[in-house]
Amino acid sequence: MVAEFLRLKFRLIGNAGRRTTPQLIGLIVGVAYAVIMAVLLVLVLAGLRDAEPEFARNVVVIGGSVVVAGFLLVPVVFSIRDSMDPRSFSLLGLTDSKIATALAVVAFVSVPSLVVTVASFATVATWSRSPGLAVLALVSAIVGAFTCVLGARLSVSLAAFAFATRRAREIGAATGVFAIILIVPAIVLLALTGWGDDGRGFFSSLSSVLGWTPLGAVWAVPADAANGQWVFAVLKLLIALATAALIWLAWKGLVAVMTVTPGRSVEVREHSGLGWFGRTPTTPTGAIAARLLTYWARDPRYYAQLVIVPVVPVVAIIVFVFVGVPIEYTALLPVPVMCMFLGWVVHNDVAFDNTAIWLHVAAGRLGVADRIGRMVPIVFIAIPLIGIGSFLSVFFANELDALPAVLGTSTCLVLVGLGLGSVFSARFPYAATRPGDGAFTQPQSAGAAWVLSPGFSLLGTVLLSTPAIVYGVLGVFVNREYYWLSLWWGIGVGVVVLVAGVAIGARVFNRRGPEILAAAQRN
C-alpha cells in the first residue's frame, strides 16, 4: 500500500512538469534554490566540526529550533494546499492506520522534506568527534527529520480541515504575519542588547532554553554529550522522543477523524434589514459611507490594511525601550504613529472597489460625496483612538500636560492623511487585491504609481504635520507652553489640508472618472 501511495505521489510530481512555461520556470527556480540551500547547509554544518563546541551548539540548536517551528507553524498560518488529503482515501476501504502510515512515508517525498532530511543528517558531521558521539548524533538526526516532516504533514492536514472557510484562512494568515512582525524585531533587539551581558552571551542563553523545549531538544542531545553533560543529553533525548511520539499519535488521531468527516459545511449567515444603509442619511454621501462601512465590516482586505496600524507602534516602542529611551517619552509615540498610518490607508481606497466604482462614475459628479463617504469608517476608528489613546499615553508617561500636544499631533496626522489620500486615490490608483481574493495577495502593477504613490502620500502626511510635531517635541524638551501651540497648529493644518484635499480630489474624480473606471477594470 505504501508503494501505491508513493506511485501516486510521483505521478503528482510528474504532472507538475506539464504546467505553463512561466509556472514551470518558477518550479525550476524553486528546486534550484532548494538544492543550493541544501548544499550550503551541509557545508556549514560540516564546517562546524572544527569550531568551538559552544559556538557549534548555538548554531545547531537555535537554527534547528527555527526550522522545527517553521515546519509546524507555516502550513497552519498560510493554509498550504494539501495535495494528498486523507479524506481523499476514505472510500478505498483502508484502515486509518494504513492511511496514516502511508501518508507519513510519502511526506518525505517533497523538496522541503528532502532538504530538512539532508540538513539533519549533516549534523552527524558536526558532532563526529568520536564514534559514540556520531551514533548519538545519527539518532538525533533521524528523530529530528521525522519530527519536522511529520509535524508539517500534521499541520497541512490540520489547516485544510480546520480552516475550511476563507475567513478563517485570512485570520490565520493575519495572525501569523502579525506574530512574525512582532517576534523577529524583538529577537534581533534582544540579541543586540544582550550580547555579552554575561560570560556566555545572549545566544548561549537562548540555546540553553531552547534545548529543553520540544523545538530544540533533539538538536541539543549531541551538543550536551560533546560537552560531557550526558545526563542532560539523555533527558533531552527523552523529550525529543516524546515529542515525536505525540506528533505521531496526533497524526493518527487526525486521520481517523478526517476519514469519517469528508467535508465541513460552511455556515451561511442570513442578514436582514438594510444594515448601514438604513442608518445613514439618504444622500449620495450617506449611501457611499454605508457601502464603505459594510466593506470595512465584512471584507478581509480592509482588515489586512489595519494590521500595520498597531504593529508599527509596538515595534517602535521595543526599539526605543531597548536603546534606552525613557518610558515617559516612548509612551507618547504610539497614538500619533497609529494615526499616521490610519489616515494613510485611504490613499488607494478607490482600487478596492474594483469594477463597482462604475456606480459612482455613472451617477455623475459625485466627487465630493465619494471623497467624504470614504472617510467615514476611518473617522469612526480615529475618534475613540485619539480620545482614549491620547489620555492613556499621557497617563502612562506621567505627563498630563502633554495631552493637548498628543491630541493635536494625532488629529493632524489623521486629517492630513485623509486629505492627501483623497487626492492620491483619485489621481494615482494602482492595482489592489480583487474582491474575493486573499487579503495578502497583490496583483502586478504596471508603471511606477504603485511604488511612488504610497511613499509620497505617507511622506507628505509627515511633512505637512511637521508644525504640530515640532511644537509637541518643543513642549517635551523646552517649554510646556508649546503643547497648546501643537494642538492649535495640528487642528488648523489638518482642517485646511482636509478641505483642500477633498476639493482637489473631487475635481480630479469628476474629471478622471472614465480613467479611474478603466484602471479599476485592469486591476
DRENMIDO-136436 format. One record per residue (C-alpha): x, y, z. Coordinates in pm, 1 decimal, padded with zeros to 6 digits. Example, Ala and Ser with C-alpha at 12.3 -4.5 7.8 and 13.67 -1.06 7.14 Angstrom:
BEGIN
01230.0 | -00450.0 | 00780.0;
01367.0 | -00106.0 | 00714.0;
# end
This chain:
BEGIN
00000.0 | 00000.0 | 00000.0;
00288.4 | 00235.1 | 00071.5;
00416.8 | 00163.6 | -00279.4;
00081.2 | 00267.5 | -00428.6;
00085.4 | 00593.1 | -00234.9;
00442.0 | 00658.7 | -00346.5;
00343.8 | 00591.2 | -00707.7;
00061.4 | 00842.2 | -00674.3;
00295.4 | 01099.2 | -00522.6;
00546.7 | 01059.9 | -00805.8;
00262.7 | 01094.3 | -01056.5;
00162.9 | 01424.9 | -00894.5;
00522.3 | 01542.0 | -00909.5;
00543.1 | 01442.5 | -01275.3;
00226.5 | 01636.4 | -01354.3;
00399.1 | 01948.4 | -01227.5;
00615.8 | 01936.0 | -01539.5;
00307.3 | 01985.9 | -01757.4;
00234.5 | 02335.5 | -01635.2;
00259.3 | 02654.2 | -01836.6;
00604.6 | 02787.0 | -01918.2;
00607.9 | 03062.0 | -01651.4;
00492.2 | 02815.7 | -01385.1;
00749.8 | 02561.7 | -01497.8;
01026.4 | 02821.1 | -01482.0;
00916.7 | 02916.6 | -01131.6;
00919.3 | 02549.6 | -01030.5;
01269.8 | 02500.8 | -01169.4;
01396.3 | 02811.1 | -00991.7;
01241.8 | 02690.2 | -00665.4;
01401.9 | 02346.9 | -00693.6;
01738.6 | 02500.5 | -00783.1;
01714.4 | 02729.3 | -00482.0;
01636.2 | 02430.6 | -00257.6;
01935.6 | 02237.2 | -00392.7;
02166.5 | 02531.9 | -00334.7;
02028.1 | 02579.1 | 00014.3;
02082.3 | 02210.0 | 00095.0;
02442.1 | 02222.4 | -00026.9;
02514.7 | 02536.2 | 00175.5;
02363.3 | 02384.3 | 00489.6;
02572.7 | 02070.7 | 00451.0;
02889.4 | 02276.4 | 00404.4;
02813.4 | 02496.4 | 00704.5;
02725.6 | 02207.0 | 00934.1;
03028.6 | 02009.7 | 00824.8;
03247.7 | 02314.8 | 00882.4;
03122.6 | 02342.1 | 01240.8;
03307.6 | 02019.0 | 01325.3;
03624.4 | 02216.2 | 01392.1;
03451.0 | 02511.2 | 01559.6;
03425.8 | 02576.9 | 01931.0;
03169.5 | 02340.8 | 02089.7;
02975.5 | 02633.4 | 02238.2;
02952.8 | 02812.3 | 01902.7;
02851.0 | 02493.6 | 01719.6;
02588.1 | 02426.3 | 01984.1;
02437.3 | 02774.2 | 01945.2;
02416.0 | 02748.4 | 01567.0;
02269.8 | 02397.3 | 01557.9;
02020.8 | 02434.6 | 01845.1;
01889.4 | 02780.9 | 01755.3;
01882.4 | 02711.1 | 01381.8;
01722.1 | 02371.7 | 01434.0;
01456.8 | 02519.3 | 01664.0;
01364.9 | 02777.7 | 01399.4;
01335.6 | 02503.2 | 01137.1;
01110.5 | 02286.5 | 01356.5;
00891.1 | 02586.4 | 01438.8;
00867.5 | 02671.7 | 01069.4;
00761.0 | 02320.1 | 00970.0;
00496.8 | 02317.4 | 01243.6;
00353.0 | 02667.2 | 01202.0;
00391.1 | 02779.2 | 00840.3;
00137.3 | 02529.1 | 00696.3;
-00120.1 | 02631.4 | 00957.3;
-00066.7 | 03004.8 | 00921.8;
-00067.0 | 03017.2 | 00543.5;
-00302.9 | 02722.4 | 00476.5;
-00077.7 | 02538.4 | 00230.5;
-00277.3 | 02325.4 | -00012.6;
-00281.9 | 01953.4 | 00071.3;
-00236.6 | 01752.4 | -00248.9;
-00287.4 | 01421.4 | -00064.2;
-00568.4 | 01496.0 | 00175.4;
-00652.3 | 01193.9 | 00395.7;
-01020.3 | 01245.1 | 00313.7;
-00944.6 | 01154.9 | -00048.1;
-00873.3 | 00795.9 | 00058.8;
-01169.4 | 00746.4 | 00292.3;
-01366.2 | 00539.1 | 00035.8;
-01088.5 | 00292.4 | -00051.0;
-01162.8 | 00051.0 | 00232.1;
-00828.5 | 00110.1 | 00406.0;
-00783.0 | 00125.1 | 00779.5;
-00693.4 | 00455.9 | 00939.5;
-00357.9 | 00315.7 | 01047.5;
-00262.2 | 00216.6 | 00691.9;
-00358.7 | 00556.9 | 00553.3;
-00167.6 | 00738.1 | 00827.7;
00144.0 | 00523.0 | 00780.1;
00143.7 | 00550.6 | 00400.9;
00094.0 | 00927.8 | 00402.8;
00366.5 | 00967.4 | 00664.9;
00613.5 | 00783.6 | 00440.0;
00502.6 | 00979.6 | 00133.5;
00552.0 | 01306.3 | 00324.4;
00928.3 | 01256.4 | 00290.8;
00895.5 | 01283.8 | -00089.6;
00894.7 | 01660.8 | -00127.7;
01155.6 | 01928.4 | -00173.4;
01131.1 | 02081.2 | 00178.3;
01130.5 | 01735.9 | 00338.0;
01437.5 | 01625.6 | 00144.3;
01622.5 | 01947.5 | 00230.8;
01549.7 | 01919.3 | 00602.5;
01639.6 | 01548.8 | 00599.5;
01974.0 | 01617.7 | 00432.0;
02043.7 | 01900.6 | 00675.9;
01951.1 | 01679.9 | 00971.9;
02193.8 | 01409.7 | 00868.5;
02458.9 | 01675.7 | 00807.2;
02460.8 | 01740.8 | 01182.1;
02625.1 | 01399.1 | 01218.1;
02931.8 | 01552.4 | 01054.2;
02916.0 | 01840.7 | 01302.9;
02937.0 | 01605.6 | 01600.8;
03154.7 | 01330.6 | 01450.9;
03430.1 | 01396.7 | 01703.5;
03407.7 | 01042.6 | 01839.8;
03226.9 | 00720.4 | 01732.5;
02985.7 | 00728.6 | 02025.2;
02900.5 | 01094.0 | 01968.0;
02844.1 | 01027.5 | 01595.8;
02597.5 | 00747.0 | 01673.8;
02407.9 | 00971.5 | 01915.6;
02401.6 | 01247.8 | 01652.9;
02266.3 | 00999.5 | 01397.2;
01981.0 | 00902.7 | 01629.2;
01904.3 | 01270.1 | 01690.1;
01911.0 | 01340.6 | 01315.7;
01658.8 | 01065.3 | 01246.2;
01427.3 | 01186.8 | 01522.2;
01468.8 | 01549.7 | 01411.6;
01388.2 | 01480.3 | 01047.7;
01087.9 | 01269.7 | 01149.1;
00961.0 | 01548.5 | 01377.9;
00990.9 | 01815.4 | 01108.0;
00839.6 | 01614.5 | 00821.5;
00555.2 | 01453.5 | 01014.8;
00489.7 | 01778.5 | 01200.6;
00448.3 | 01957.3 | 00868.2;
00225.9 | 01674.6 | 00742.0;
00010.2 | 01713.1 | 01053.1;
-00005.2 | 02092.3 | 01015.9;
-00102.5 | 02078.5 | 00647.4;
-00392.6 | 01841.3 | 00713.2;
-00497.1 | 02031.7 | 01023.4;
-00507.8 | 02358.5 | 00828.1;
-00709.8 | 02200.3 | 00545.4;
-00952.6 | 02050.7 | 00797.6;
-00987.0 | 02334.1 | 01048.2;
-00960.0 | 02636.7 | 00817.9;
-01238.0 | 02540.1 | 00579.5;
-01358.7 | 02895.5 | 00521.0;
-01170.5 | 03178.1 | 00355.2;
-01238.0 | 03398.9 | 00656.9;
-01062.2 | 03150.4 | 00885.7;
-00765.0 | 03131.9 | 00649.1;
-00740.6 | 03510.9 | 00634.5;
-00748.7 | 03538.4 | 01013.0;
-00478.1 | 03272.8 | 01041.8;
-00258.2 | 03449.7 | 00789.5;
-00306.4 | 03787.2 | 00955.2;
-00224.1 | 03639.1 | 01295.8;
00088.8 | 03473.7 | 01158.1;
00215.0 | 03787.4 | 00987.3;
00142.3 | 03991.3 | 01299.4;
00335.2 | 03744.6 | 01516.8;
00632.6 | 03739.8 | 01279.2;
00647.5 | 04118.9 | 01263.5;
00649.5 | 04136.5 | 01642.3;
00878.1 | 03845.4 | 01723.2;
01157.4 | 03899.7 | 01472.1;
01245.9 | 04258.7 | 01574.3;
01222.0 | 04159.1 | 01939.1;
01469.6 | 03873.8 | 01892.8;
01709.1 | 04094.8 | 01696.6;
01698.6 | 04367.4 | 01959.3;
01743.1 | 04117.9 | 02241.9;
02043.5 | 03977.2 | 02060.6;
02197.8 | 04320.1 | 02008.6;
02140.1 | 04438.4 | 02364.6;
02202.6 | 04108.0 | 02544.5;
02519.6 | 04003.5 | 02361.5;
02799.2 | 03967.9 | 02609.0;
02598.6 | 04062.8 | 02918.4;
02742.3 | 03755.9 | 03084.4;
03012.7 | 03504.7 | 03007.7;
02801.6 | 03307.6 | 02763.2;
02613.2 | 03582.9 | 02586.0;
02257.3 | 03602.0 | 02466.0;
02272.0 | 03324.6 | 02206.7;
02419.6 | 03078.4 | 02453.2;
02139.8 | 03152.6 | 02696.9;
01881.5 | 03122.0 | 02420.3;
02018.4 | 02787.3 | 02303.9;
02017.3 | 02659.8 | 02661.9;
01650.0 | 02747.9 | 02697.9;
01551.2 | 02608.4 | 02357.6;
01739.5 | 02288.2 | 02433.2;
01479.1 | 02197.8 | 02695.2;
01183.6 | 02263.0 | 02464.5;
01029.1 | 02031.1 | 02203.2;
01171.7 | 02262.5 | 01936.3;
01537.6 | 02231.8 | 02024.2;
01575.4 | 01927.7 | 02248.0;
01654.1 | 01691.6 | 01960.3;
01938.3 | 01915.8 | 01837.6;
02081.9 | 01972.0 | 02187.3;
02133.8 | 01599.5 | 02256.4;
02470.5 | 01559.4 | 02077.4;
02574.4 | 01911.6 | 02180.9;
02535.1 | 01828.2 | 02550.4;
02709.6 | 01495.2 | 02501.8;
03001.1 | 01673.6 | 02333.4;
03032.1 | 01896.1 | 02643.0;
03029.9 | 01592.7 | 02873.3;
02675.6 | 01654.4 | 03003.1;
02548.7 | 01302.4 | 02939.6;
02264.7 | 01321.2 | 03191.6;
02123.3 | 01628.6 | 03017.3;
02172.3 | 01458.8 | 02681.5;
01967.4 | 01156.1 | 02788.9;
01690.7 | 01371.6 | 02934.3;
01668.1 | 01580.9 | 02617.7;
01665.5 | 01267.3 | 02404.8;
01362.1 | 01151.6 | 02603.0;
01196.0 | 01490.9 | 02538.9;
01268.2 | 01458.3 | 02165.8;
01132.7 | 01103.1 | 02150.9;
00822.0 | 01203.6 | 02344.5;
00764.9 | 01494.7 | 02103.7;
00793.3 | 01267.3 | 01800.2;
00559.8 | 01012.6 | 01961.2;
00299.3 | 01278.4 | 02040.1;
00312.2 | 01407.7 | 01682.5;
00263.1 | 01053.0 | 01552.3;
-00034.1 | 00991.7 | 01783.1;
-00184.8 | 01328.3 | 01688.0;
-00138.7 | 01244.4 | 01320.6;
-00311.5 | 00906.9 | 01355.5;
-00595.6 | 01064.9 | 01551.2;
-00641.1 | 01342.2 | 01294.9;
-00650.0 | 01090.4 | 01008.2;
-00912.1 | 00887.3 | 01195.3;
-01128.9 | 01196.3 | 01236.4;
-01081.7 | 01325.3 | 00880.6;
-01165.7 | 00994.0 | 00712.0;
-01509.1 | 00990.9 | 00875.9;
-01560.2 | 01365.7 | 00821.3;
-01520.9 | 01410.8 | 00444.1;
-01616.6 | 01776.3 | 00443.6;
-01727.6 | 02061.0 | 00658.9;
-02039.3 | 02260.4 | 00582.5;
-01983.8 | 02632.7 | 00596.2;
-02245.6 | 02813.4 | 00796.3;
-02432.0 | 03069.0 | 00587.6;
-02535.8 | 03377.0 | 00776.3;
-02859.3 | 03540.8 | 00679.9;
-02865.6 | 03917.6 | 00705.4;
-03193.4 | 04101.6 | 00747.3;
-03265.2 | 04469.0 | 00706.7;
-03065.5 | 04733.7 | 00522.5;
-02768.0 | 04734.8 | 00758.1;
-02567.3 | 05054.3 | 00738.2;
-02784.4 | 05175.3 | 00450.8;
-03072.7 | 05203.9 | 00694.4;
-02865.6 | 05401.7 | 00946.1;
-02700.4 | 05662.0 | 00722.4;
-02869.7 | 05964.3 | 00560.2;
-03043.5 | 05904.5 | 00226.9;
-02793.7 | 06117.3 | 00038.0;
-02512.2 | 06027.3 | -00203.0;
-02259.0 | 06080.7 | 00076.0;
-02460.9 | 05864.7 | 00314.8;
-02500.4 | 05585.2 | 00059.7;
-02126.5 | 05580.4 | -00015.1;
-02045.9 | 05588.6 | 00356.6;
-02283.5 | 05294.5 | 00415.0;
-02120.9 | 05093.4 | 00138.8;
-01772.9 | 05159.0 | 00276.2;
-01879.6 | 05079.2 | 00631.8;
-02017.9 | 04748.7 | 00504.6;
-01687.2 | 04675.5 | 00331.7;
-01485.9 | 04754.6 | 00644.3;
-01710.0 | 04525.9 | 00849.5;
-01701.5 | 04222.7 | 00617.3;
-01414.5 | 04240.0 | 00368.9;
-01084.3 | 04080.6 | 00486.6;
-00889.4 | 04309.1 | 00252.7;
-00967.6 | 04601.4 | 00480.9;
-00867.4 | 04403.1 | 00789.8;
-00528.4 | 04339.9 | 00630.1;
-00475.9 | 04715.0 | 00592.0;
-00531.1 | 04767.3 | 00963.5;
-00263.2 | 04515.4 | 01061.0;
00008.6 | 04775.5 | 01013.6;
-00165.6 | 05031.7 | 01236.8;
-00091.9 | 04868.1 | 01576.3;
00220.2 | 04679.2 | 01465.9;
00446.4 | 04973.9 | 01383.3;
00398.8 | 05149.9 | 01719.4;
00472.7 | 04828.6 | 01908.0;
00793.2 | 04777.3 | 01710.5;
00887.0 | 05143.5 | 01765.0;
00834.7 | 05110.2 | 02140.1;
01051.2 | 04797.7 | 02150.4;
01327.3 | 04977.1 | 01961.7;
01325.0 | 05287.0 | 02180.9;
01299.4 | 05095.8 | 02506.5;
01594.2 | 04870.3 | 02423.7;
01814.0 | 05158.9 | 02315.9;
01749.3 | 05329.2 | 02647.0;
01489.1 | 05597.4 | 02567.4;
01292.2 | 05675.3 | 02887.3;
00938.2 | 05540.4 | 02903.8;
00794.3 | 05888.9 | 02959.6;
00896.4 | 05972.2 | 02603.0;
00813.1 | 05644.1 | 02431.9;
00464.6 | 05636.9 | 02585.9;
00375.7 | 05949.8 | 02387.4;
00454.5 | 05791.7 | 02048.7;
00204.0 | 05507.8 | 01982.9;
-00112.4 | 05712.4 | 01922.1;
00042.0 | 05962.6 | 01673.0;
00213.3 | 05679.9 | 01484.2;
-00109.8 | 05479.0 | 01463.3;
-00296.4 | 05788.3 | 01343.8;
-00037.0 | 05848.3 | 01073.7;
-00094.7 | 05503.7 | 00922.2;
-00468.7 | 05515.0 | 00987.8;
-00512.4 | 05825.9 | 00772.0;
-00273.8 | 05686.1 | 00511.9;
-00475.9 | 05369.1 | 00435.2;
-00725.0 | 05557.9 | 00214.1;
-00459.3 | 05661.4 | -00040.0;
-00565.6 | 05375.5 | -00273.2;
-00917.9 | 05313.1 | -00147.1;
-01077.8 | 05351.3 | -00492.3;
-00886.9 | 05049.0 | -00622.9;
-01053.8 | 04820.5 | -00367.3;
-01391.5 | 04891.7 | -00528.8;
-01270.4 | 04727.2 | -00848.3;
-01541.8 | 04748.7 | -01115.9;
-01803.2 | 04864.1 | -00860.8;
-01661.3 | 05215.5 | -00894.2;
-01870.3 | 05247.8 | -01210.5;
-02168.9 | 05324.4 | -00983.6;
-02006.4 | 05648.7 | -00875.3;
-01878.8 | 05735.6 | -01220.9;
-02210.9 | 05668.9 | -01393.4;
-02404.9 | 05875.3 | -01136.1;
-02211.3 | 06182.5 | -01250.0;
-02023.6 | 06443.9 | -01047.8;
-02019.5 | 06260.0 | -00716.8;
-01664.1 | 06364.8 | -00640.9;
-01732.9 | 06538.1 | -00310.7;
-01971.9 | 06266.4 | -00191.8;
-01721.3 | 05995.5 | -00287.8;
-01433.2 | 06169.2 | -00112.0;
-01624.1 | 06233.1 | 00211.2;
-01804.5 | 05898.4 | 00217.4;
-01477.1 | 05707.1 | 00207.2;
-01351.9 | 05890.6 | 00514.9;
-01640.0 | 05789.6 | 00742.5;
-01503.7 | 05445.4 | 00850.8;
-01162.1 | 05597.6 | 00927.4;
-01322.7 | 05878.3 | 01128.9;
-01524.9 | 05624.4 | 01329.8;
-01199.6 | 05446.2 | 01419.8;
-00995.3 | 05763.3 | 01474.2;
-01229.4 | 05935.2 | 01721.6;
-01204.9 | 05675.5 | 02002.1;
-00841.0 | 05604.8 | 01917.8;
-00739.8 | 05968.6 | 01957.7;
-00967.5 | 06042.1 | 02251.5;
-00896.7 | 05736.5 | 02466.0;
-00546.7 | 05662.9 | 02337.0;
-00416.1 | 06015.9 | 02397.8;
-00532.7 | 06010.3 | 02759.7;
-00373.3 | 05669.7 | 02819.3;
-00048.7 | 05786.9 | 02659.7;
-00005.1 | 06089.6 | 02883.8;
-00118.3 | 05887.0 | 03185.3;
00148.5 | 05619.9 | 03136.9;
00403.8 | 05888.5 | 03052.7;
00308.7 | 06069.9 | 03374.6;
00288.3 | 06390.9 | 03171.1;
-00074.8 | 06505.4 | 03174.6;
00025.9 | 06848.8 | 03043.5;
00121.0 | 06682.6 | 02712.4;
-00242.4 | 06589.7 | 02637.9;
-00301.8 | 06888.3 | 02402.1;
00010.8 | 06802.2 | 02201.3;
-00083.1 | 06436.3 | 02162.5;
-00437.6 | 06530.9 | 02063.5;
-00320.7 | 06795.3 | 01816.6;
-00048.9 | 06584.5 | 01654.9;
-00270.0 | 06276.4 | 01625.5;
-00561.5 | 06474.0 | 01482.9;
-00333.2 | 06648.4 | 01235.8;
-00183.1 | 06323.0 | 01110.3;
-00527.2 | 06167.3 | 01054.1;
-00677.6 | 06470.3 | 00881.9;
-00372.2 | 06534.0 | 00663.3;
-00361.8 | 06166.5 | 00568.5;
-00727.3 | 06174.9 | 00470.6;
-00681.4 | 06494.5 | 00272.3;
-00383.1 | 06366.2 | 00076.5;
-00550.0 | 06026.5 | 00035.9;
-00848.7 | 06196.5 | -00125.8;
-00617.3 | 06329.7 | -00396.4;
-00390.7 | 06026.9 | -00440.7;
-00672.9 | 05770.7 | -00457.1;
-00829.9 | 05961.3 | -00747.5;
-00514.8 | 06064.3 | -00931.2;
-00279.7 | 05769.8 | -00874.0;
-00482.3 | 05449.2 | -00820.7;
-00280.6 | 05130.9 | -00861.1;
-00366.7 | 04762.2 | -00869.3;
-00513.1 | 04625.8 | -00547.6;
-00638.1 | 04288.8 | -00431.4;
-00950.9 | 04186.2 | -00618.6;
-01274.1 | 04124.6 | -00426.0;
-01282.9 | 03762.8 | -00314.9;
-00906.4 | 03710.9 | -00341.2;
-00679.6 | 03655.0 | -00044.9;
-00621.7 | 03967.8 | 00159.4;
-00243.0 | 03928.6 | 00137.3;
-00221.1 | 03875.4 | -00237.5;
-00102.4 | 04163.3 | -00451.2;
-00150.8 | 04177.2 | -00829.6;
00121.4 | 04304.8 | -01056.2;
00108.7 | 04675.5 | -01133.9;
00240.6 | 04844.9 | -01444.6;
00422.0 | 05173.7 | -01407.8;
00564.8 | 05346.0 | -01104.4;
00237.7 | 05452.2 | -00937.9;
00227.9 | 05150.9 | -00706.1;
00579.0 | 05237.9 | -00582.5;
00560.5 | 05617.7 | -00564.5;
00201.4 | 05672.7 | -00451.4;
00224.6 | 05502.4 | -00107.9;
00562.1 | 05657.3 | -00032.1;
00476.7 | 06012.5 | -00136.1;
00140.1 | 06010.2 | 00038.8;
00298.0 | 05891.2 | 00365.3;
00590.4 | 06133.4 | 00334.6;
00354.4 | 06419.4 | 00255.5;
00148.6 | 06338.3 | 00564.7;
00454.9 | 06367.3 | 00786.5;
00588.3 | 06683.1 | 00620.2;
00259.0 | 06872.9 | 00636.9;
00217.1 | 06770.8 | 01001.3;
00564.4 | 06897.9 | 01090.2;
00446.8 | 07212.7 | 01278.0;
00233.1 | 07010.2 | 01520.1;
00509.9 | 06752.5 | 01565.8;
00782.3 | 07013.7 | 01622.5;
00577.1 | 07208.8 | 01876.9;
00498.3 | 06885.0 | 02057.6;
00869.3 | 06799.4 | 02078.7;
00949.9 | 07150.5 | 02199.5;
00686.0 | 07110.8 | 02467.5;
00858.8 | 06798.3 | 02595.9;
01214.5 | 06932.5 | 02596.3;
01187.1 | 07313.6 | 02613.1;
00867.3 | 07466.9 | 02748.6;
00525.9 | 07318.4 | 02820.8;
00353.8 | 07619.4 | 02665.5;
00435.3 | 07471.0 | 02324.8;
00188.2 | 07191.1 | 02394.1;
-00105.8 | 07421.7 | 02317.9;
00062.0 | 07553.5 | 02004.8;
00089.4 | 07192.0 | 01890.3;
-00285.5 | 07148.0 | 01943.6;
-00392.9 | 07459.5 | 01752.5;
-00143.8 | 07412.6 | 01471.3;
-00241.2 | 07047.5 | 01441.3;
-00611.8 | 07118.1 | 01417.2;
-00560.3 | 07415.8 | 01185.4;
-00325.3 | 07242.7 | 00941.0;
-00533.4 | 06926.7 | 00949.0;
-00859.2 | 07100.6 | 00866.1;
-00701.2 | 07308.5 | 00587.4;
-00536.8 | 07008.6 | 00422.8;
-00854.2 | 06801.1 | 00461.0;
-01076.6 | 07064.4 | 00297.6;
-00825.7 | 07130.7 | 00021.1;
-00774.8 | 06759.3 | -00036.2;
-01147.3 | 06691.8 | -00063.9;
-01192.5 | 06982.5 | -00307.7;
-00897.9 | 06883.0 | -00527.6;
-00974.5 | 06513.3 | -00506.2;
-01339.4 | 06573.8 | -00601.2;
-01237.9 | 06771.7 | -00909.9;
-00990.2 | 06502.9 | -01011.2;
-01250.8 | 06231.2 | -00956.8;
-01512.3 | 06410.7 | -01165.1;
-01263.6 | 06480.1 | -01443.0;
-01093.7 | 06139.5 | -01449.6;
-01396.3 | 05916.5 | -01391.4;
-01350.2 | 05712.9 | -01713.8;
-00976.3 | 05670.5 | -01645.6;
-01046.4 | 05558.2 | -01288.6;
-01301.2 | 05305.9 | -01414.6;
-01056.6 | 05176.8 | -01677.9;
-00782.0 | 05144.2 | -01417.6;
-01018.0 | 04950.3 | -01190.2;
-01106.2 | 04709.0 | -01470.4;
-00737.4 | 04642.3 | -01536.7;
-00661.5 | 04564.1 | -01173.5;
# end
